[in-house]
Amino acid sequence: MAPPNARRTGFSKRAQYGTFFGYIAALAGAGLGALVLVVSLLNPGAFSGLRGLAADAVAPAGRIAAAGRAGSQSIAADAWGYFTRGTRVAAMERELEVARVQRAEAQGVADENRRLKALLGLADADPRPIAFARLINSTASSPRRYATLSAGRDKGLATGMPVRSPAGVIGRVLEVSNSTSRILLITDPESLLPVMRGRDGVPAFAQGRGDGTLQLRLINLGLNPLKPGDVFVTSGSGGLYAPGMAVAVVVSLTRDGAIARVLSDPTQSAFVAVYPPYALAAQMPEALTPVAEPVAPPKPKTKPAAKSKSSAKPAPDSASKPTGAA
C-alpha cells in the first residue's frame, strides 16, 4: 500500500531535529543581525572596541600587504619613467628653472618672517607631529571612506587629531585602539573641511563626495571666482587643522563652487604624520616649532690701552723724604 502524500519524506528524528534547530539558528542570526544594525545606526561608536580589536589582530598582515603594495607601485613607476624619461626630463628641467627662482624668492620671504617673529618673540605656527605611521589599508569601493593607521594609543594618538602626508591633508583620527587607528578621510561624505584659495584666501567648505573628490561650496554666494587649477588649503577655522595645509585642486566648476581633486591620495601615501589639533597646539608652546633666535653680531675686540711708563711706577714724593741738616 502506497503512503499518503501528506506524510513526511524523512523518518529520522535526528534529521528532523537538525532541520528544526537550523531554522532556529537562522532566525536567531537574522534577529541578532537586525539588532546590531539598529544599534550601529543609533550609536555608531557602540562597536568601536570590537573594531579596534579586529584591526589590532590583522595589523601585522596589513603592514606586510601595505609594504608589498608600495613596492609594486614603485616598480611600476620606475618602468613607466624608463619609457617616458625623455619628454619627462625635458619638462622637469623647464619646471626646475622656474622653481629655483620661486624658491629663492620664497626663501627670502621666509627668512624675513623668521627674523620678524624672533624679534617679536613669537613661535612658529606649525605644530610638531605626534607620530609617523604607515597607512595599512583604505576603502576603495564603499561610499564611506576610511583608512587604518599602524599607530594607536601606544604612540600617543587620540580622537580628533589631523593626519597629513607630504602631499597634503589625509583626514582625522576617528577611533583609536592599542596599536591601530581608524581614519576618516576628507573624501568621506561626513567630512566637512574649512578651506580657502591659496593665492587670495577665498573661503569655502570642502565636503567629500565618496568617490575620491571634494565638493567645494563657497561661503560668499554670487559670481563664481574659481577657475580650474586653483589650489585650496586649510584656513585654520575650527581649530582642528593648521592653516596653509594643501587640500585639493579645482578640476571643474559648479553653480555654487567647484569639484576638486584631492592632492593627497591615500593609496599613494605610504607613511603619514599625525599632528595635535591646531587649537590645542597653540595653547602648548612646547608643541610648536620654536623660531631660531636672531644671532647678534659679534662685538669687536678692543685691545687694552698700553700703560704709560710714567704711570707704571709712582713718582717718589720729595716732600715725604727728610731733608738733611745744613
C-alpha positions in Angstrom: 0.0 0.0 0.0 1.4 3.4 -1.0 1.9 6.0 1.7 -0.3 9.1 1.7 1.1 12.3 0.0 0.9 14.4 3.2 3.3 12.1 5.0 6.9 13.4 5.7 9.6 12.1 3.3 12.1 11.6 6.2 11.6 9.4 9.2 14.9 10.2 11.1 14.4 12.1 14.3 18.0 13.3 14.1 17.3 14.9 10.6 14.1 16.5 11.9 15.8 18.0 14.9 18.6 19.2 12.8 16.3 20.9 10.4 14.3 22.4 13.3 17.4 23.7 15.1 18.8 25.0 11.7 15.7 27.2 11.3 16.0 28.4 15.0 19.7 29.3 14.4 18.8 31.1 11.1 16.0 33.1 12.9 18.3 33.9 15.8 21.1 35.1 13.4 18.7 37.3 11.5 17.4 38.8 14.7 20.9 39.4 16.0 21.9 41.0 12.7 18.9 43.3 12.8 19.7 44.2 16.4 23.3 45.0 15.5 22.2 47.1 12.5 19.8 49.1 14.6 22.4 49.7 17.4 25.0 50.8 14.8 22.6 53.2 13.2 21.6 54.8 16.5 25.0 54.7 18.1 27.9 54.4 15.5 30.5 54.2 18.3 29.0 51.3 20.1 31.2 48.7 18.5 34.4 50.8 18.2 36.1 48.5 20.8 35.3 45.4 18.7 36.5 47.1 15.5 39.7 48.1 17.3 40.4 44.6 18.5 39.8 43.2 15.0 42.1 45.9 13.5 44.8 45.1 16.0 44.5 41.4 15.1 45.0 41.9 11.4 47.5 44.8 11.7 50.7 42.6 11.0 49.2 41.2 7.9 48.1 44.7 6.8 51.6 46.1 7.3 53.0 43.3 5.1 50.4 44.0 2.4 51.0 47.7 2.5 54.7 47.2 2.1 54.1 44.9 -0.9 51.7 47.4 -2.4 54.2 50.2 -2.0 57.0 48.1 -3.6 54.8 47.2 -6.6 53.8 50.8 -7.1 57.5 51.8 -7.1 58.4 49.1 -9.7 55.5 50.3 -11.9 56.6 53.9 -11.5 60.2 53.0 -12.4 59.1 51.1 -15.5 56.9 54.0 -16.7 59.7 56.5 -16.0 62.1 54.4 -18.1 60.0 54.5 -21.2 59.0 58.2 -20.9 62.2 59.6 -19.5 63.0 61.9 -22.5 59.9 64.1 -22.5 59.5 64.0 -18.8 63.1 65.0 -18.1 62.8 67.9 -20.5 59.6 69.2 -18.9 61.1 68.7 -15.4 64.2 70.8 -16.4 62.0 73.6 -17.5 59.9 73.5 -14.4 63.1 73.3 -12.3 64.5 76.5 -13.7 61.2 78.3 -12.7 61.1 76.6 -9.3 64.6 77.7 -8.5 63.7 81.4 -8.9 60.5 80.9 -6.9 62.3 79.1 -4.2 64.9 81.8 -3.9 62.1 84.4 -3.6 60.2 82.3 -1.1 63.3 81.7 1.0 63.9 85.4 1.2 60.3 86.0 2.5 60.7 83.0 4.9 63.9 84.5 6.3 62.3 87.9 6.8 59.3 86.4 8.5 61.6 84.3 10.8 63.6 87.4 11.8 60.4 89.4 12.5 58.9 86.5 14.6 62.1 86.2 16.5 62.2 90.0 17.2 58.5 89.8 18.4 59.1 86.7 20.5 56.6 84.6 18.5 56.6 80.9 17.9 56.1 79.2 14.6 52.5 78.3 13.8 53.4 74.8 12.6 52.9 72.2 15.4 55.3 69.3 15.8 54.0 65.9 14.7 52.9 63.4 17.4 53.9 60.3 15.4 54.7 58.9 12.0 52.9 55.7 10.9 52.0 53.7 7.8 48.6 53.6 6.2 47.7 49.9 6.3 44.6 50.0 4.1 41.8 52.2 2.9 38.3 51.7 1.5 38.2 51.7 -2.3 34.6 50.8 -3.4 32.5 51.8 -0.4 30.8 55.2 -0.4 32.2 55.6 3.2 35.9 56.5 3.1 38.0 55.1 6.0 41.7 54.2 6.4 43.6 52.2 9.0 46.8 53.6 10.6 49.5 51.5 12.1 49.7 53.6 15.3 47.3 54.0 18.3 47.5 54.7 21.9 51.0 53.3 22.1 52.1 56.3 20.0 50.1 58.9 21.9 47.3 59.2 19.4 43.8 60.4 20.3 40.5 61.0 18.6 40.3 64.2 16.5 44.0 64.5 15.6 44.6 65.6 12.0 46.6 63.3 9.7 48.5 64.5 6.7 51.1 63.3 4.1 53.8 65.2 2.4 51.3 66.0 -0.4 48.5 67.3 1.8 45.7 66.5 4.3 44.6 62.9 4.6 41.8 63.2 7.2 41.5 62.9 11.0 41.6 60.2 13.6 38.1 58.8 14.3 38.7 55.8 16.6 41.8 54.7 18.5 42.8 51.2 19.7 46.0 49.9 21.2 48.2 49.7 18.1 45.9 50.9 15.3 43.7 53.9 14.5 40.7 54.4 12.2 41.0 57.5 10.0 38.0 59.4 8.5 39.3 60.5 5.1 38.4 64.0 3.8 36.7 62.3 0.8 34.1 60.8 3.1 30.6 62.4 2.8 30.6 63.0 6.6 33.8 65.1 6.3 33.5 68.9 6.2 36.7 70.9 6.0 37.0 74.7 6.0 39.4 75.8 3.3 40.5 78.8 1.3 42.0 79.5 -2.0 45.8 79.7 -1.6 46.5 82.8 -3.7 43.8 85.2 -2.3 42.1 83.5 0.6 38.6 83.0 -0.9 36.8 81.0 1.8 34.9 77.8 1.2 33.8 74.4 2.7 35.2 71.1 1.2 32.8 68.1 1.6 33.7 64.6 0.5 31.7 63.1 -2.3 32.6 59.4 -1.6 34.3 59.0 -5.0 37.8 60.4 -4.2 36.8 64.0 -5.0 35.6 67.0 -3.0 32.7 69.4 -3.4 33.8 73.0 -2.8 31.0 75.3 -1.6 31.7 79.0 -1.5 30.7 80.9 1.6 30.1 84.2 -0.2 27.5 83.4 -2.9 27.4 85.4 -6.1 29.7 85.3 -9.1 31.9 82.2 -9.0 35.5 83.4 -8.9 37.0 79.9 -9.1 39.0 78.6 -12.0 40.3 75.1 -12.9 43.7 74.7 -11.4 43.1 76.8 -8.3 44.7 75.2 -5.2 42.9 75.2 -1.9 44.5 74.9 1.5 43.2 74.7 5.1 42.0 78.0 6.5 42.6 77.2 10.2 39.0 77.8 11.1 37.5 75.4 13.7 40.8 74.8 15.4 41.5 71.3 14.0 43.8 71.8 11.0 46.6 74.3 10.9 46.3 76.9 8.2 48.1 76.5 5.0 48.0 72.7 4.6 47.3 71.7 1.0 44.0 70.0 0.3 42.8 69.9 -3.3 42.9 71.4 -6.8 39.9 72.5 -8.8 39.1 70.4 -11.8 35.6 71.6 -12.8 33.1 74.4 -11.8 29.6 74.2 -10.4 26.9 76.7 -9.8 27.9 77.5 -6.2 31.5 76.2 -6.2 33.6 73.5 -7.8 34.6 69.9 -7.9 38.2 69.4 -6.7 40.7 66.5 -6.8 42.5 65.8 -3.5 46.2 66.3 -3.6 47.0 63.5 -1.2 45.8 60.1 -2.4 45.7 57.5 0.5 46.6 54.7 -2.0 49.8 56.6 -2.9 50.8 57.6 0.6 52.9 55.0 2.4 53.7 57.0 5.5 51.8 59.9 7.1 52.2 62.2 10.1 49.7 62.8 12.9 49.6 66.2 14.5 47.8 67.6 17.6 44.8 69.8 16.9 45.8 73.3 16.0 43.9 75.0 18.7 45.4 72.7 21.3 48.9 73.1 20.0 48.5 76.9 20.1 47.9 76.6 23.8 51.0 74.4 24.3 54.2 76.4 23.5 56.3 73.2 23.7 54.2 71.6 20.9 55.1 74.4 18.4 58.3 74.6 16.4 60.5 77.2 18.0 61.8 80.1 15.9 65.5 80.5 15.8 66.6 83.5 17.8 68.4 86.2 15.9 72.2 86.0 16.2 73.7 89.2 17.4 76.7 90.3 15.5 79.9 89.7 17.4 81.3 92.7 19.3 84.7 93.9 18.0 87.5 93.0 20.3 89.3 96.1 21.7 92.8 95.8 22.9 93.5 97.2 26.3 95.3 100.5 26.3 99.0 100.3 26.9 100.2 101.7 30.2 102.5 104.6 30.1 105.9 104.4 31.7 105.1 107.4 33.8 102.1 105.7 35.3 103.9 102.4 35.7 105.6 103.4 38.9 104.5 106.2 41.2 106.9 109.1 41.3 108.8 109.5 44.5 107.5 112.2 46.7 110.3 114.5 47.6 108.3 116.2 50.3 108.0 113.0 52.2 111.8 112.5 52.5 113.6 114.1 55.4 115.8 116.9 54.5 119.5 116.9 55.6 120.9 119.4 58.1 122.8 122.3 56.7 
